Amino acid sequence: MKRLFAVLCLLFCGFSSPGQIRHTVSGFVYEEGPGKALGGVNVYTPDRSYGTVTDPSGFFTLTLPAQDSLTLVFSFVGYQPFRQTVSFRTPQHLRVFLSVGQLLRELTVRSASADRSVSEVPQMSQHQISASQLEKIPALLGEKDVLRVLQLLPGVQKGSEGNTGIYVRGGGPDQNLILLDEAVIYNSGHLLGFFSAFNGGVVRNVELTKGGFPARFGGRLSSVIEVNTKEGNSEKRTGEASLGLVSSRLMLEGPLGKKRTSNHPASFLIAGRRTYIDLVTRPFAASTPESTQSNTYFYDLNARLAIPLGRKDRFFLSGFASRDAFVNRQKSGSSPLQGNLNWRNATATFRWNHLITERAFTNLSFIYNQYHLNVANEGVGLRDTSSLRYALRYRSGIRDLSLKYAVDYFPAHHQFRFGFQATQHRFTPGAVVTTGDVDPTAPRLFIDALESGLYAEDTWRPAARWNVNAGFRLSHFLLIQTGLLPQTGKPIGQPEGTSSRAGRPIQYLRPEPRLSVAYQVKPSFSVKASYALMNQFTHLLSNNGTGLPADLWIPTTNRLRPQQARQVAVGLAKDFIQADRPGRNLAVTLEGYYKILSNSLSYVEGASFLQEASVQPADDKPWENNITSGRGWSYGGEFLIQKKTGRLSGWLGYTLSWAWSQFPGLNGGLKFHPRYDRRHDASIVGMYELKPGVTFSWTWVYGTGQALTLPISRFSGYENRPTSAVNSGNAAQQLFGTAPNVKEYGGRNSFRTEAYHRLDVGFRFQKQRKRFARTWEVGVYNVYNRRNLFYYSLEGKDQGVGKHSKSVLYKYSLFPVVPSFSYTISF
């Protein structure tokens, strides 16, 4: 308690210092024409003695010395700078509109916000990507993908070939907090992770935080990824339609009602995207009725409504829904097979922004989100000489109801934020495999839990060269009850008739201090440091570490303690600015980090979530017996040089890192590298404007091999089959059977794969007409046809008559040279 009291005193001590009489100016910043609120706009005095940045709703407030008038500068990459003289003879509340200008060619990856120099802000380990940048970077099959762009940044490791998995500073895929308009997205992939669930046409900006986390974020260990969608055009009805090789999308936006002189009317945006792989392959499947029939598709929908009510209040309602489906049926033969894999996301966010005073701004949010996974597989297989029917049911679901309330308060030299968050979770995990005549349908387990957090943080300048962001978060987790859902077919979230089994409440209370400090050695050079302690109460169980949709989410229990991470980072930030030659501006950052993980989770050797239905009670929690806890640590250095302006823009990033894990029950208790450990990772991204409307872009990526566990030999042996005997009703029947292909494995993740690298290029052609604009995009993925690893397989190779087969490790690749083409029309 003494430490907690000391931290709180530090947070509030700055408010009582006396000073001269000051004036406050506040307001909102919008894009001229569409009237979209602009977050991340720099607002500062010409000498940069005072400045701030607009929040996601476009709001800013700035306290200035007392004087009759003062000039403010508003700047944002992609828009023309704007200056406005403010008179303090009357209270000032501004509405500023920025015009889109010739600066659209500029790069919009930013270390903190907009085009503000990297040496000015205390926040480190943060990057932001705008929609204009997302449009220019080459993409697989032309699908603009925010997660693939994040993989190009230092400190972010890639998963397997073609996968959008994110591994940040030695963390796993479940340790990233992914937010879409404040709603948590538990599965951010389409087509088994080859594409992200975010429609690039509706994304306004994406912000990645991988260290020095502000106190308002909690619940994950490695990163926070905030995806914000666009607001609808409040001036006129517009739309955009795009046709690509894999999918097409359509977006409509516009005002609702008539424009008022004092305010913008309500606006809407609705967008949809769907693949047509199933439509293309359906005629071929119909013409071959005796073959295996497959059906694969995905779709997603986005909607947003913005309603301004006077000068002080704005309401937002946004929603998102997506679905992926894989169906495989064998229609011929005596042993029919059927498999089905599908998952879906659904979110809804209601947000109310209210201006209390010129120095205080509040945000109240109600959020609903749901994720549901279903895997079903049925068929007839052979066991020895007899046929045996089997069935598999694999389910995972999470339904969240959340309440968030935040206050931004701007006293002199401070930006103070405080608030709370509360989320009621309902988990519905379940996996069962049956053989014989055992019924695979069983009541579904549910677990109710409450996760909450209370936080306060302050950003201020205690001295001329110092910038500080200090915060404190108190996180709480309560496991309420477990029980069984009835077999009524009702969706998750309708517990009527639930047969519950209330247990003893289990709760955890964890303090989380945060601190980021920057010291400006020179106006364009600063030294930074940060510390953050994070806790995670929801966990992803994975058999392979790749973050595939078949992984299951479970909560913290009395036997599974919360995961915890402590991270320290230090860095240097340098701006090379030439006022007379803006096209040569460069920003360089160098960071080093060390992170310690506690209570990391993994399956014990040979275990999985699947349970035999006739052996395991349906209402038990089988994962608690199959999981072991351990520890981990990671450290490394990151280098980023970025050119923000001029016809040629881009960046170069490099990461040198190490990641380790250690579990008492794995690998003989010895430490080992997790699968996503890569020693070296580099990326080069460039965009060059050949002429107005024509852009050439490229990306080159390199990464050393991942760590895998592979067999070192094969032999014949026997296996124990107790479940076969239980299902047959005869305890003496088929207890043992021959296993002709038993594999012996070496040390855990002791094999290192070959390096990964590829080059992507793209051309973008834009033509503006009077009433519409057309855009053609042509690209090539993996230009020099690098056969990057997708997976290995140890198989026997026949050596001839009378000779034993030889074990051979085969390498399988996924993507050769892949061309892409897309056509977009904006009207």
N, C-alpha and C positions, 0 to 999 in steps of 0.2 A: 504493500500500500504506500510506503514511503516513496518508492520509485515512481509509482503512478502519480502521486501528488506532485512530485518534482517535475514530471513531464508536463502535466497540466499547467503548472505555474509558468513554465517556459513558453507555453502556447499563448497564454493570456497576458504576459508581462508587457508586451509591446503596446497595449492599448491605453495604458495610463500615462504614457509620456506626454508632457506638454509640448505645444508647438504653436506656430503662428496661426492666424485666422486663415482658413482655406475655403475654396469653393469646390463644389462637386458638379461634374457634368456627366450625364449618362444618356443612353439611347440604344437604338437598334441599327444594325447595318444590313442592307438588302442588296440584291442584284437588281440593277435597273432593268425594267421591262418585266421579266417574270415575277419579280417581287419576292424571290426566295431569300430566306434568312441566310446570312453568311457567317459561319463559325470560323474562328481562327484568324480573323482580320486584325492586323496590327493597328493600334491607335496610340499615337505618341506625339510629343512636342518635337519641333524641328531639331532641337539640340539633343533629343533622346534622353533628357533628364527625367522625364516622366513618361510612362507608357503602360499599356495593358493589351490584352487580347480578348476578342469577343468569345462568348461561350457558344455551344452548338446552336442555340436559338438566336444568335446574332446580338445578344445583349452585352453592353459594356458599361462600366462606370469608372471614372477617373477623378481623383482628388488633386487639385492644383493650388499653387500659392495664390494669395489674394492679389488681384489686379483687375483693371477695367476690362481687358480683353486678351485673348490668347489664340494662337493658331494651332490647330490640330491636323495631323497628317493621318490619312487612312490608306493603308496599302495591303494588297493581297495578291499573290501570284496569279496571273491570268487576268487581272483587272488593272485599269489605269488608276494610278495614285490620285487621291482626292484631298484637297486642303480646304478647311473651313475655319473661319474666324469666329470665335465664341465670345460673346459679350456676357459679363457676369452681373450686369445691372438687374437682370431678371433671372429666375430659376431656369436652368437649361436642361431640356430633354430633347435630344436630337434624333432625327430620322435621316440616315445617310444612305445614298444609293450609289453604288459603284458600277461603272460601265466596263463591259468586256472590251479589252483592248488588244493591241498587237503582241502583248506579252504572253499570249496563249502558247507560244512555242516553248516557254520556259518549263523546266523540270519542277515537279512539285513534290518530291520527296523532301521532307523537312525534319530536322532533328527535334524540333519542339513545336513550332507553329508557324504557318504561313511562310513568309520570307524573312522572318526575324532572324538575326544572326545567331549562330549556334553558341556564341560566347556570352550572350546576354541573359540566358534563362537558367534557373537552378536545376530544372528537370533534365535528367540524362537518360540514356537508354530508351529513347522514344523516337518513333518515326511516323510520319503521316503521308498517306497516298491519296491523291485527289482523283476525280473522275476523268479529268483531261489526261492524266498520266496513264491511267488504266486503259484508255482507248488506244494508246500508241504502242504499247509494249506487245511484241509478238506472243501469240497464245496457241496452245495445242488445239488443232482443228478450228481455230478462229473463235473459241469460247473465251471471252474476257473474264479472267479469273483473279479475284483479289488475293486469294490464298497463294496462288502461284507467284504473284508479284512479291508477297511477303517472304517467300522462300529465297528471293534474290538478295535479301538484306543480311548483313553480317549478324552472327549469333543465332540465326534461324537455320536449322538443318532440314534437309529434305528426307522424305521417306523413300519407299521403293520407286522404281521407274513409273512415271505417270500418275503417282499418287500425290494428293494435295495435303498429306499429313504435315503437321507443324510440330517440330521438336526444338524447343527454345532453351538454350544454355543448359543442356544435359537433362531437360525434363521430358516426360512422356506426353503422349497426345491428349491424355485426360487432364493435364495440368495447365491447359490454356482456357481462360475464361473468354468465350466468344459471345459477344453481345450484338444483337441486331435490334436497333432502336430500343436498347436497354433490356431486351428479352434474351435469356440464355438460349443458345443453340447447342444441343448435346451431340448432334450428328451434322456436321457441316459439309458432307460430301454427297455427290451424285455419282451413279454408276461405279459403286464400290470405291469411291474416292478419286476417280479420274478427273472429275470436275467438282467445283465447290457449289454449295447450295445457293450462292448469292448471284443474282442476276446483275451482271456488270452494267446494264443499261439504267438501273435505278439507284446505283450506289453513288452517293454524294462524296463521301470520303471514308477512309479507313485509317484508324490510328492504332499502332502497335506499341505497347509498353512492356519492356522485358526486364526492367530493373528500376530501383528507386520508386516503387509503387506509391502513389498517393493513398492516403488513408481511406478514401471513399471506395476503394476496390478491395475485395476480399473473396475468399472461397477457392482460390487457385494458387499454385505455387510458382509457375514459370512465366506466364505472360497474360496480358489483357489485350484482346483484339476487339475494338469498338467499330462496328459497321453502321454507318448512318445513311439512311435513304434520302432521296431528294424530296423536296416539297413540290407540290404542284404549281404550275404557272398561274399566277393571280391576275395576269393581264389579258390573256387570250387562250383559246383552245388550241393545243398543239398535240402532236403525236410522233411516234417513231416506230417503224417496222423494219425488222432485220431478218434476212434469210441466210442461213449458214449450212455447212455440210452435215452437221449433227443435229441442230435444233434451229427453231425460229422463235422470235419474240416480238411482242407488240406492247407498246406503251401509249397511254392517253393521259393527258393532264389538262387542267384549265380551271378557270374561276367558277365559283358557285354564287350566283347573284350578281348584282351590279356593283361596279367599283365606286367607292366613296372617296371623297376628297381627303378626309382625315385618316383614312385607313384603307388597307387592302381588303378585298372581300375574301370569303372562305375559298379555299382551293382544294382540288382533289388530284390524286395520281393513282392510276391503276395499271398494272403491268402483268404480263404472263409470258411464260417460256415453256416450250415442250419439245422433247426430242421426237423424231419420227423414225427411229431405228425399227420399231415394231411394224410401222406401216410399210416400210420398204421391204422388209423380209417376209411379210405375211403372204404375198402371192407365191413366193418360192416354197414356203412351208405347205401351202394348200395344194400345190402341184405334186408334192411328194408325201402322200398320206402315210406311207409305211416307215418314214424316218422319224427321228427325234424332232419334236416341235419345241421351239423356244420363243419366248416373248419377253422383250426388255424395253422399258421406257421409264422416263422420269418427267415430272413437270413441277413448276413452282409458280406461285401467285404472290404478288405484292400489292398492297393498297395503303394509301395514306390520305388523311383528311386534316387540313389545317384551318382553324376557325379563330380569327382575331376578334376579341370583344373589347373595343376601346383601346386606350393607350396602355393599360396596365395588365391586361389578361390575354392569354393565347391558349387555345386548346388544340391538342394533336391526338389523332387516333390513327394508329397504324396496325397493319396485320400482315401475316406471312403464313403461307401453307405450301408444303411440298410433299411429294410422294415418289418413291422409287419402287419398282417391281421387277422381279426376275422369276419367270415361270419356265419350267423345263419338264416336258412330258415325253415319254417313250411310248408310242402308240402301237407298236407291234411286238411280237414275241410272246412267250409264255410267262415272262417275268416283267410285267409293266412297272415302270418307275415314274414317280412324280415328285418334283421338288418345287418349292415356292419360297422366295426370299423377298420381303418387302419391308420398308420402313417409311415413316412419315413424321413431319414436323408441323406444328401449328403454334402460332404466337399471336397475341393481341396486346397492344400497349395503349393505354390512355394516359396522357400527360397534360398537366395544367401548369403553365408558367404564370407567375404573378409577381408584379413589381410592387413591393411594399412601400419603399421610399426610393429616393435617388441613389441610396447606398445599399439597398437590400433587395434581393431577388430570390424567389422561392420556386421550387419545382416539386410537384406531387405527381407520383406515377402509380398506376395500378396495372399489373402485368400478369398475363396468363400465358403459359407455354406448356406444350405437351410433346413428348417424343415417344414413339411406339415402334418396336421392332418385332417382327414375326418371321420365324423360319420353320418350315414344315417339310419333311421328307419322308416318303413312304415307298415301299417296294418289297420285293422278294429277293433274298440273297441266298447263297449257298454256304452252309457250314458243314465241312467234311463232305459227305455224300447226300445229305438231306437238305431240302429247301426250307427256309425259315423266313417268315414275314417279320419285317421290322418297321418301326415308326419313330420319328424324332419330332419333338416339339420344343421350340426354343423361343422364348419370349422375354422382352425387356421393355419396360415402360417407366416414364417419369412424367408426372403432372405437377406443375408448380403454380402456386398462387402467391404473388409478391406485392408488397407495398413498400414504396420508397418515398422518403421526404428529405429534401435538401434545401439548405439556406446558404446563399452566397452573400456575404457582408463585406463592404469595402470601406473600412476606415482609412485614415491617412497612412500611406506607405504599406498597407496590408491588403491582402485578399483572403478573407477568412471564410472557410466552409465547414459546415457541420450538418449532421443529419443522422438518419437511421434507415435500415433496410431489414425487412422480415420476409421470409419465404417459407411457405408450408409445402413440403415435398410429399408426394406419394409415389413410392417405388413399387413396381410390380415385376420382379425378376422371376424367372422360372425356366428350367431346362430339364427335359426328361427324354430318355430313349428307352424303347420297349422292344422286346422280341417275342415271337409267338402270338398268342391271342390276348395279351395284356392290353387293356384300353389305354391309349396314350393321353386321352383327355382327363385332366385332373383339375381340381380347384386351384386358382392362382393365388399365390402368396402376395400380400400387400404389406408395406411398411410405411407408416406415417412418421414424419419428422419435421421439426421446426428449426430453421437456421436463420439467425439474425445477427446484426452488427450495428454498433453505435460508434460514430467516428467524429473527429474534429481535426482540421488541418489549417495551416496558415502559411501563406507565401508573403514574405516581406523583405525589405532591405534594411537590416540593422545598421549598416554603415555604407559609405559611398561605393565600395567595391564588392560588397557582399550581397548575395542573394540566397535566401534560405526558404525551404519548404519543409516544415515540421508537422508531424501528425501523429495521431494515436487512434487505434481502432480496438474495440472490445468485441470479439466474436463469440457467439454462443450457439451451441447445437444441442437440441433436445430430441431424443428418440422417444416418440409418444407411445405407439402401439404397433403390434403386428397381428395379422389375421388372414382369413381366406375370403376371397371374392367369390360370390356365387356363380354357378355355371348358367348365367342367363344371357350371355352374349352382349351385355351392356358394355359400353366403352368405359375406359378408365375415367374416374371422376364422378361416377354415379354409384355411391356405396350403399344404396338402399338395399336392405336385406342382407347386408354383410354379416357374416358370422365372425365376429371379432374375438380376439384373444388378447386382452390387455395384459401387458407385462409391467415390470417395474421400470419406471422412467429412467433413462440414461441420459446424462447431460455433461457437456464440456463447456468451460468458460476459459477463453484464451485471450490474453492481451497481445497486441501487435503494434509495437512502436515503428515509426517510419521517419526517415530524415534524409534530405537532399540538400547539399550545400555547394555553391559556386563562388569562387573568388576570381575577380577580374584582375589579372596581372597587368594587362594592357587593355585598351578599349576593344581590341579584336582578339584577345587571347585570354582564356580562363582555365582554371583548374577546378575539377568537380569531384565530388564524392557522394556516395549514398549508402544507406543501410535500410533493409526491410526485412521484417519477419512476417511470414504468411502461414496460414493454416488451411487445410483442405479437408472437408467433411464428406464429400462424395467421391467414390472411387470407381475406376473402370477396370474390370477383370478381363484380361486378354491372355490367350494362349500363345500368341505369336508376336506381340509387341508392335503390330503394325497399325492399330487403331481402326480395324475394319468394322463395318456395321454389326457384325456378329458378336462383338464384345458387349459385356453386360455391365450396367451401372448398379452399384449397391451403396448403401449408406454406412457411416461409421456406427459401430455397435460397441457393446461392453468389451468384446474381445478384439475388435479391430479399431485401434485408436486413430485419431486424426493424423494425416500426414502433415509434416511441418518443414518449412524451408527458411533458412537464414542466408541472406545474400548481401555481400559487401562489394561495391564497385567503385573504382576510381578512374578518372579520365581527363583528357586534355581536349580542348575545343579551340580551333583557330579559324578565323575568317580572313580570306585574302580578297579585300574589296578595293576596286578601283572606281571611284565615283565618276571619272570621265570615260571609263570603258566598262560599262556594265556587263558586256558579254564575256568578260574574263573573270567574273567573280567565282571564287571557289570557297568551299567549306570543308574542313578536315576535322575528324574526330578520332580519337584513340582511346579505347576503354579496356580495362582489365577487370575481371570479376572472379569471385570465389563463392560457391554456394554449397551449403551442407543440407542434406535431406535426412529427415528422421521418419521412422515408421513407414517406409516404403513397402509396398505390397507386391507379392508375386505368388503364383501357384507353387505348391510343393512339387517335387519331382514326380512326374507321371500322373498328376492330378488334373482335373478339369471341372468345369461347372456341371457337366452332364451327369445325371444320376439315373440309376436303374429304377423304374417306377415301382417294381414289386419289392425292392429292397429298402428304398429310402422313403420315409414318411413325407407326404406332399407338403405338410405345413412346417417342415424343418428348414433351417437355413444351412444348406450343405456347404456353402463357400467358406464358412467359418472354420471348418475342419480341414479344408484343402488349401489354405492360404498361410504363408509365412511372412513375417515382418522383418525388415532389415533397415539398412541405412545406405546412403549414397552421397557422393560429393562430385562436384564438377568445377572446373576452373579453366580460364583461357583469356585470350586477348582478341579484340576486334578493331579493325581499321576500316574507315570509310572516308573516301574523298568524293565529293559531289560538285558538279558544275550545274548551277541553277539557271543560268540565263544564257542567251545567245542562240544562234541557229543550231549549234551543237551543244547538247546537254546530255547528262547522264551521270553515272557513278561507277565507282570501283569499290568492291567490298571484299575483305579477307578476314577469315576467322581461324585461329589456332586454338584448339580446345581439347580437353580430356574429360571423360566422364567415367565414374566407377560406381559399382554396386557391391554390396556384401550382405549375405543372408546366412544365418547359422545353419539353415537346412538346405542350402543350395551350394553346389560346387565344392563340397567338403568344407564349407565355411570360409573358403578363400575368396578374395575380391576378384571381380571380373568386370569387363566392359559391357554395358548394356548395348542392345542391338543398334540403337540410334547414335552411338558414339562415332564421330568422324574426326580424324586428326586435323585435316586441312579442308577448308571450304572457301571457294572464291567465286566471284561473279563479276561480270562486266556488262553494263547496260548502257546503250547509247541510242540517241535519237537525233537525227539530222534533218533539218528542213531544207530539202533540195530547192524548192521554190514555194511560194504561197499555195497552200492546198495540197502539197506533195511532201510526205515525210517518209524517210527510210529509218528503220529501227532494227536493233539486233540485241541479242543477249547470248552470253557465253558463260556456262557454269562448269565448275569442277569441284569434285569432292572425293576424298579418299574413301576406301571401301568400308562397308559396315562390318560389324562383328556378328558372326553367326555360329550356331552350334550344329555341326554336321557329323554324320556317322564316319567312323574310321575303319569299320569292317562290317561284314555280313556273315551270318552262319545260321545253321538250322538248329532248332531246339523245340521246346515244349512251352505251352502257355496254359495258365490256369483260367478256367471258364466257369466260375460259380454261378453266374447269372443265367447261363444256358440251362444248368440243372434246375435252378429255381423255377424258371419259366416252364419247363417241361413237366414239373411236378415230381420228378425222380431225382433225389439227391445224389444217387450214384451214377447218373447218366451224364456222360460227356463232361466230366470234371476237368479232364485234360485233353488237349488236342495238339497236333503237330503244328509247328510254326516254321515253315521253310525259309523265311526271310527275316530273321531277327537281326537288328542293327545294334552295333555297339558304338557309343558316342564318346568323344573325348571331353576335354574340359569345356565348361560352359562358355559359349561365345569365343572360343579360342581360334576360330578360323576367320581370317580377314578377306573380304571379297576384293575384287579388282576395283580400280578407280572408276568414277562416273564422270563423264563430261559430254557436252553436246553444244551445238551452235544453232540458234534460231534466228531467222531474219523475217522482216515483213515490210511491205510497202502500203501506204495509206494515201488514197486519192480522194480529195473532197472537192465538190463542185457546188457552188451556191447559185440557185435559181431565184427568181423573184418570189415564188410562193413555197418553194421547198428546196431542200438540200439533199444531195446524193453522196454516198461514201462507198468506195470500193476498197476492200482490203484483201491483199494477197500475201500469203506467208508460207514459210517452209519450216517445219519442226525437224530438228536433228539433220541439219544440212549435209554433213559429211557421213551420214549413215553409220554412226557409232552404235555397235551392238551392246547396249548397256544391259546389265543384269536385271532380270525380273525375278527369277528364282532358280535354285539348283535342285537337281534330282539325282540321287545315287541309284543306279540301275545296273543289272547284270548284263554283261555282253558275252554272247556265246563264242567260245574259242575253238569250236570244232568237236568232232566225235571223240569221245573218250577223255575230254579235257574239262576241267572245272570252268564255270563261267567266271569272268573277270568283272570286278566292281569298277564302274566308270562313273565319274561325276560329270553330269551333263548340265550345260548352261543354257537357259532359255531366255530369250529377249522378247520384248513386247513391241516397241515402236521402231521401225526403220525410218527412212525419209518419209515424212508425212506432209503433203501439201494441204493448204487450206484456202478457202475463198468465202467471202461474205459480202453481202450487198445490203446497205442500210439507206432508207429514205426517211427524212425528217420533214414534217409538214405542219 
